[in-house]
Amino acid sequence: MSKAVLSFAKNQKIVHPLFGGGYISGEETILITGEQVACLTIRCVSRDRKVYVPKSSLPHSKIRKPYGDFRRITDVLLGAPVTLATNFNRRMKELKEKLDTGDTLRIAEIVRDMYRSYHANELSNSDQKLFEKTQDLLVSELALIKDLSYEAAQELLDETMVAQRKARKSRAKAASNGAAPPAVEPVRIPAAPSRPPVRAAAARTRPAAAARSRPHRNGKPAKARAR
């Protein structure tokens, strides 16, 4: 896991534990509960938002640099999914503990383990929300690591998971025939954009300590499911 960052430069790539990857855009003083508070401003890769982090809280914010080893992330995503606990409370506890670490590889594990069920519409409403939040964090960090737009990073993730599914089927077939498992084909990485991968318009967001949001699948609100 990357270490927390305590000093910042404009346009520096960073990862916020709640809002994912982004760029330092500068400093601003904003009014919070009647007081003028000096804040670091972050342009998030996803969802056209701008996040304010009070400078006084930076030592405790867990803001860090993007993970440095893309191949290790890919290795996790291409690995065999782990079957999640069937008990709802236990499953949520285990997933949230992983998510709360802020560790990129643990986040990739959650995406890997829930990806198929999410796209097969097999998740409960609570599971779906957790997956969407986790996927948003991972995709925005992949965008920083590979200098991609958010959409291209999502495409990269989807192609990686398709490769994982094909590899699992090939390994199962080889095992049934007593043959050696085939190698996983490399994933095509989309070309990097010529401009910084952040949309032009940035929506003003509440200070990071108070802001909450929910990503949606394919840009549309997901259908609610009973737990």
C-alpha positions as CSV (number, residue, x, y, z in Angstrom):
1,M,0.0,0.0,0.0
2,S,1.3,3.5,-0.8
3,K,2.2,5.7,2.1
4,A,0.1,8.7,3.1
5,V,1.1,12.0,1.6
6,L,1.7,15.1,3.8
7,S,3.1,17.6,1.3
8,F,1.4,18.4,-2.0
9,A,2.1,20.1,-5.4
10,K,-0.3,21.4,-7.9
11,N,-1.5,18.7,-10.4
12,Q,0.0,16.0,-8.2
13,K,-1.7,12.6,-8.5
14,I,-3.3,11.5,-5.3
15,V,-5.8,8.9,-4.0
16,H,-8.5,10.0,-1.5
17,P,-9.8,7.1,0.7
18,L,-13.4,8.1,0.0
19,F,-13.4,9.7,-3.4
20,G,-10.6,7.8,-5.2
21,G,-8.1,9.2,-7.6
22,G,-7.6,12.8,-8.4
23,Y,-5.3,15.8,-8.9
24,I,-4.3,18.5,-6.5
25,S,-5.8,21.7,-8.0
26,G,-4.6,24.2,-5.3
27,E,-5.8,25.7,-2.1
28,E,-9.0,27.6,-1.2
29,T,-10.5,29.1,1.9
30,I,-14.2,28.2,2.3
31,L,-16.9,28.9,4.9
32,I,-17.6,25.8,7.1
33,T,-20.1,26.1,9.9
34,G,-19.5,29.9,10.1
35,E,-15.7,29.7,10.0
36,Q,-13.2,30.4,7.2
37,V,-11.2,27.2,6.7
38,A,-8.2,26.8,4.5
39,C,-8.6,23.7,2.4
40,L,-6.7,21.7,-0.2
41,T,-8.7,21.2,-3.3
42,I,-8.8,18.0,-5.3
43,R,-10.2,17.5,-8.8
44,C,-11.6,13.9,-8.8
45,V,-11.2,11.7,-11.8
46,S,-14.7,10.4,-11.5
47,R,-18.1,12.2,-11.5
48,D,-16.9,15.7,-12.2
49,R,-16.5,16.7,-8.6
50,K,-14.3,18.9,-6.6
51,V,-13.4,17.9,-3.0
52,Y,-12.2,20.2,-0.2
53,V,-10.0,18.8,2.5
54,P,-9.3,21.0,5.5
55,K,-5.5,21.5,5.7
56,S,-5.7,20.9,9.5
57,S,-7.0,17.4,8.9
58,L,-4.4,16.4,6.3
59,P,-2.2,14.3,8.7
60,H,-5.3,12.1,9.4
61,S,-6.8,12.1,6.0
62,K,-5.1,8.9,4.6
63,I,-4.6,10.7,1.3
64,R,-1.8,8.8,-0.5
65,K,0.0,8.4,-3.8
66,P,-1.4,6.0,-6.5
67,Y,-0.2,2.4,-6.2
68,G,3.0,1.9,-8.1
69,D,2.8,-1.7,-9.4
70,F,0.1,-2.1,-12.1
71,R,1.1,-5.7,-12.7
72,R,0.3,-6.7,-9.1
73,I,-3.2,-5.2,-9.4
74,T,-3.7,-7.1,-12.7
75,D,-2.5,-10.3,-11.0
76,V,-5.1,-9.9,-8.3
77,L,-7.9,-9.2,-10.7
78,L,-6.9,-12.2,-12.8
79,G,-6.8,-14.5,-9.8
80,A,-9.5,-17.0,-8.9
81,P,-12.4,-15.2,-7.1
82,V,-13.0,-16.1,-3.5
83,T,-16.5,-17.2,-2.5
84,L,-18.0,-14.6,-0.2
85,A,-19.7,-15.5,3.1
86,T,-23.4,-16.4,2.7
87,N,-24.3,-14.7,6.0
88,F,-25.2,-11.1,5.2
89,N,-23.7,-9.6,8.4
90,R,-20.5,-11.6,8.2
91,R,-20.1,-10.8,4.5
92,M,-20.6,-7.0,5.0
93,K,-18.2,-7.0,7.9
94,E,-15.5,-8.8,5.9
95,L,-15.9,-6.6,2.8
96,K,-16.0,-3.3,4.7
97,E,-12.9,-4.3,6.7
98,K,-11.1,-4.8,3.4
99,L,-12.4,-1.5,2.0
100,D,-11.5,0.5,5.1
101,T,-7.8,-0.5,4.7
102,G,-7.6,1.7,1.7
103,D,-5.2,-0.8,0.3
104,T,-5.3,-1.0,-3.5
105,L,-4.8,-4.7,-3.7
106,R,-7.6,-5.4,-1.1
107,I,-9.9,-3.1,-3.1
108,A,-9.0,-5.1,-6.3
109,E,-9.9,-8.3,-4.4
110,I,-13.4,-7.0,-3.6
111,V,-14.0,-6.1,-7.3
112,R,-12.7,-9.4,-8.5
113,D,-14.9,-11.4,-6.0
114,M,-18.1,-9.5,-6.7
115,Y,-17.7,-8.6,-10.4
116,R,-19.5,-11.6,-11.9
117,S,-22.4,-11.5,-9.4
118,Y,-22.9,-7.8,-9.9
119,H,-23.2,-8.1,-13.7
120,A,-25.4,-11.1,-13.3
121,N,-27.8,-9.0,-11.1
122,E,-27.3,-11.5,-8.3
123,L,-26.3,-9.0,-5.5
124,S,-28.5,-7.5,-2.8
125,N,-29.0,-3.8,-2.7
126,S,-26.4,-3.4,0.0
127,D,-23.9,-5.6,-1.8
128,Q,-24.5,-3.7,-5.0
129,K,-23.8,-0.3,-3.3
130,L,-20.6,-1.6,-1.8
131,F,-19.4,-3.0,-5.1
132,E,-20.2,0.2,-7.0
133,K,-18.3,2.3,-4.5
134,T,-15.3,-0.1,-4.5
135,Q,-15.2,-0.3,-8.3
136,D,-15.3,3.5,-8.5
137,L,-12.3,3.7,-6.2
138,L,-10.3,1.2,-8.2
139,V,-11.2,2.6,-11.7
140,S,-10.3,6.1,-10.7
141,E,-6.9,4.9,-9.4
142,L,-6.3,2.9,-12.5
143,A,-6.9,6.0,-14.5
144,L,-4.1,7.8,-12.6
145,I,-1.7,4.8,-12.8
146,K,-2.1,4.4,-16.6
147,D,-2.8,8.0,-17.5
148,L,-6.2,7.2,-18.8
149,S,-9.7,8.8,-18.8
150,Y,-12.1,7.4,-16.3
151,E,-14.0,5.7,-19.1
152,A,-10.9,4.1,-20.6
153,A,-9.9,2.9,-17.2
154,Q,-13.3,1.3,-16.8
155,E,-12.8,-0.4,-20.2
156,L,-9.4,-1.7,-19.0
157,L,-11.0,-3.2,-15.9
158,D,-13.8,-4.8,-17.9
159,E,-11.4,-6.3,-20.4
160,T,-9.3,-7.6,-17.5
161,M,-12.3,-9.3,-16.0
162,V,-13.3,-10.8,-19.3
163,A,-9.7,-12.2,-19.6
164,Q,-10.1,-13.6,-16.1
165,R,-13.4,-15.3,-16.9
166,K,-11.9,-16.9,-20.1
167,A,-8.8,-18.0,-18.2
168,R,-11.0,-19.7,-15.5
169,K,-12.9,-21.6,-18.2
170,S,-9.7,-22.7,-19.9
171,R,-8.2,-23.9,-16.7
172,A,-11.3,-25.8,-15.8
173,K,-11.3,-27.5,-19.3
174,A,-7.6,-28.3,-19.1
175,A,-8.0,-29.8,-15.7
176,S,-10.8,-32.0,-16.8
177,N,-8.6,-33.2,-19.7
178,G,-5.5,-33.6,-17.5
179,A,-3.6,-31.0,-19.5
180,A,-1.5,-28.1,-18.2
181,P,-3.4,-24.9,-17.6
182,P,-3.0,-22.3,-20.4
183,A,-1.3,-18.9,-19.9
184,V,-3.5,-15.9,-19.4
185,E,-3.4,-13.6,-22.4
186,P,-2.2,-10.0,-21.8
187,V,-4.8,-7.3,-21.5
188,R,-4.8,-4.5,-24.0
189,I,-4.2,-1.2,-22.4
190,P,-6.2,1.7,-24.0
191,A,-4.0,4.6,-25.4
192,A,-3.4,7.4,-23.0
193,P,-5.3,10.7,-23.7
194,S,-3.5,13.8,-24.8
195,R,-5.0,15.9,-22.1
196,P,-5.1,15.3,-18.3
197,P,-7.8,12.6,-17.6
198,V,-10.2,15.0,-15.8
199,R,-13.4,16.4,-17.2
200,A,-13.4,20.1,-17.8
201,A,-16.4,21.0,-15.5
202,A,-15.9,20.4,-11.8
203,A,-19.0,20.4,-9.5
204,R,-18.5,22.0,-6.1
205,T,-18.5,19.4,-3.3
206,R,-18.9,19.6,0.4
207,P,-15.7,19.3,2.5
208,A,-14.4,15.7,2.4
209,A,-15.3,15.0,6.0
210,A,-19.0,15.4,5.3
211,A,-19.5,14.5,1.6
212,R,-21.1,11.3,0.6
213,S,-22.1,10.0,-2.9
214,R,-23.0,6.8,-4.7
215,P,-21.6,5.9,-8.1
216,H,-24.1,4.4,-10.6
217,R,-23.6,1.7,-13.1
218,N,-23.2,2.9,-16.7
219,G,-24.0,6.4,-15.6
220,K,-27.6,5.5,-14.7
221,P,-29.2,4.9,-11.3
222,A,-29.2,1.2,-10.4
223,K,-32.4,-0.5,-9.6
224,A,-33.0,-1.0,-5.9
225,R,-33.0,-4.6,-4.6
226,A,-34.3,-5.9,-1.3
227,R,-31.5,-7.0,1.0
